[in-house]
């Protein structure tokens, strides 16, 4: 199996590779030590009978070391490259291992009752609240939210937004009929005399304007008089028109039943009735509405408004000291404070999160578990074997070392029993 160069491994995998090599050397050293001890003891046992025990221990140690070397090696590759059945288990059964692991996770970890029991014992809302009410954490959440919002705003096309606004405005404002709703609305205003305040405001505004702009009446009528009329008459005519205007407005102000007010009431009543029942009146309103919204100037104003709003938002989102960022952080802290102190809110949030998690797990647990299966299937067998060996291979080398020790003790015990119980051995 081709080995991944050390330079391509992560620092953690490089350390695991070094530890694996050390343990392999130790296990191999133990096997060599047993082999050397066996050779020496076998050679000298005729002269020194006690070396028979050493030979038996070394012989058992070699058998144990070789057996466990074979078992450990067979997990990852074919021992000595020989096509022995049931070896190279991990690379040959990688996909089956992935499916089994996925089924195990799906059955034992993604069960609805397991998830509900775990989440019910976890005070999610309270922990989240304790974290969120810390000013530094709230600022971080606001900053991350600002980053996301900035990315979204930058990703939006101004033309697309303008078209979207136009489509929404046409769907919800322009296409619907305004006549009947406006007529009903106006009729209710008239029936409740709610329009009198607006009439009063308009009359008061006109009166204030007349008081401040008397000179505006100079020449208003007199310039239309014949040239032979004396100049003094010009001034008299203009002053008379001004006084009459002031007197008329003052009368309207002071008399709730003034004919002008009654005329306004009558006009508004007829307009309300026409908007509800007169096709001609409704058509005029619809034409005026369409002309207004279809005006290039209105479209330009909408685009300019969006550009101004977008620029302002981006500027505020980028500035940690902006009012928007500060208010967002404050809102996060307030949410954290409420989650920490309000038990009723905690219960609602915990219940909602638990129900949502259980729903997702119950409906999509097979799809979630299939991530493990699909991922393992995409792995290269050689790389998969090497990764797993790096993760657990060091511990498996202890099996070889333990096998050497246990084999030596077993060989010694067997020889001792046989030597003492069986004559001639």
Beta strands, then each sheet from edge to edge (+ up, - down):
end
